[in-house]
Amino acid sequence: MSKIKLKELSHLSETLLIPLTARGNETLHSSPVIKDEKSLEILSQIDPENINADGGNISTHGILARTIIIDQELNKLLLQNPESTVINLGAGLDTRLNRLDNGLLTWYDLDLKEVIELRSLFFAPDNRIHSIPKSVLDFSWIEEIVNRENVIIIAEGLLMYFSEDDVKIILQELSRHFPKSHMFFDVVGKYFVGKGIHDSFLWGIDRAKDIENFSPPIQLIQSWSTGNLLKERQSLVIRLLNIFPATKNRSQILHIEL
Ligand SMILES: C[S@@+](CC[C@H](N)C(=O)[O-])C[C@H]1O[C@@H](n2cnc3c(N)ncnc32)[C@H](O)[C@@H]1O
C-alpha cells in the first residue's frame, strides 16, 4: 500500500510530526519511558518526504517529559471525574486518548481543517470522540462544546507559536467560557522566542507564575521545568542548559485553573 503524503500541511502544522516521531521512537527504545504503539502505527503509514520529523535531543526530552506529566495529571483528574470533557487544542496526531480512554469521558480534538482530515485517516469516529476542524482563534468552536462542567483543556506544543497578545486572548476566552476548568500546556522560555523547529516560537515566559497576569481569574496550580524531569535521559548538553539562567527554564509544563 502506498504511504500517505503530507503535502497539504503548512510549516506550522508539520510540527505535529515532531512529537509523533518522539513518541514512536521512544516506544522502540530498550527501556522506554512511554509506550505508544499508535504513534508507531501512524508513522509506518505516512511518508514525511523531506520534512524533518526529528526535533533533536533537547526537543525530544521535553516532549517525553510533557507526555508523561500530562498523562499522569490528566489520569488523576479522570479518576476524580470519569465523565469529564477533555478539549485537546492543536491536537495534531496526538495519541493520548488511546492511552487514557476510560470509556466514559467526552473528548474533542481541535486543529486546522487539513490536520483534522489527516487525523481522520488514523482515528475512528465514536459518539464520545469529536473533531473540530477550526483554528483555536476562531472562537465559534466553543459553541460546539456541549458540557461546560468538569472540563479539562490541553494545549501541547501549541501556544508558543502564537503572539503574546493572541495567547492572552485565548486564555481570556477560555476563562470566560470554562471558568474553574483545568488546563495543561507547555511554554518555552523567553530565550527561545524567535527560535524553533519548522516555525519560530513567538511567545515564551520564564516564570510560570507570570501566567496569572494573562487573565485575572487564572491560578497557577503547578509547574514542572523539564530540566528537572527524566534526569536519567538527559544528555550532557541538556545538563549544561540546566545550569544557565537563560536556558534553565527552557520548557515548562503548566497546570492552571481558568
Ligand atoms: C507541535 S504540533 C503538536 C501536536 C500535538 N498537540 C502533539 O503534541 O502531538 C502543533 C499543532 O498545532 C496545530 N495548530 C497550529 N496553529 C493552530 C491553530 N491556529 N488552531 C489550531 N491548531 C493549530 C498544528 O496544526 C499542529 O497540529
The ligand as a MOL file (V3000), in Angstrom:
LIG
                    3D

  0  0  0     0  0            999 V3000
M  V30 BEGIN CTAB
M  V30 COUNTS 27 29 0 0 0
M  V30 BEGIN ATOM
M  V30 1 C 3.7410 20.7560 17.6290 0
M  V30 2 S 2.1960 20.2410 16.9920 0 CHG=1
M  V30 3 C 1.5200 19.4930 18.4450 0
M  V30 4 C 0.5400 18.4100 18.1470 0
M  V30 5 C 0.0080 17.6680 19.3600 0
M  V30 6 N -0.5250 18.5540 20.3580 0
M  V30 7 C 1.0750 16.7840 19.9680 0
M  V30 8 O 1.6550 17.1570 20.9980 0
M  V30 9 O 1.3370 15.7040 19.3970 0 CHG=-1
M  V30 10 C 1.2750 21.7870 16.8540 0
M  V30 11 C -0.1490 21.5940 16.3410 0
M  V30 12 O -0.8400 22.8500 16.4670 0
M  V30 13 C -1.6810 22.9700 15.3480 0
M  V30 14 N -2.0540 24.3820 15.1370 0
M  V30 15 C -1.2800 25.3800 14.6720 0
M  V30 16 N -1.9840 26.5250 14.5900 0
M  V30 17 C -3.2340 26.2360 15.0300 0
M  V30 18 C -4.4240 26.9910 15.1740 0
M  V30 19 N -4.4580 28.2960 14.8650 0
M  V30 20 N -5.5150 26.3710 15.6590 0
M  V30 21 C -5.4840 25.0660 15.9850 0
M  V30 22 N -4.3860 24.2810 15.8580 0
M  V30 23 C -3.2760 24.8650 15.3770 0
M  V30 24 C -0.8450 22.4120 14.2100 0
M  V30 25 O -1.6400 22.1310 13.0690 0
M  V30 26 C -0.2370 21.1890 14.8610 0
M  V30 27 O -1.0610 20.0660 14.7300 0
M  V30 END ATOM
M  V30 BEGIN BOND
M  V30 1 1 1 2
M  V30 2 1 2 3
M  V30 3 1 2 10
M  V30 4 1 3 4
M  V30 5 1 4 5
M  V30 6 1 5 6
M  V30 7 1 5 7
M  V30 8 2 7 8
M  V30 9 1 7 9
M  V30 10 1 10 11
M  V30 11 1 11 12
M  V30 12 1 11 26
M  V30 13 1 12 13
M  V30 14 1 13 14
M  V30 15 1 13 24
M  V30 16 1 14 15
M  V30 17 1 14 23
M  V30 18 2 15 16
M  V30 19 1 16 17
M  V30 20 1 17 18
M  V30 21 2 17 23
M  V30 22 1 18 19
M  V30 23 2 18 20
M  V30 24 1 20 21
M  V30 25 2 21 22
M  V30 26 1 22 23
M  V30 27 1 24 25
M  V30 28 1 24 26
M  V30 29 1 26 27
M  V30 END BOND
M  V30 END CTAB
M  END
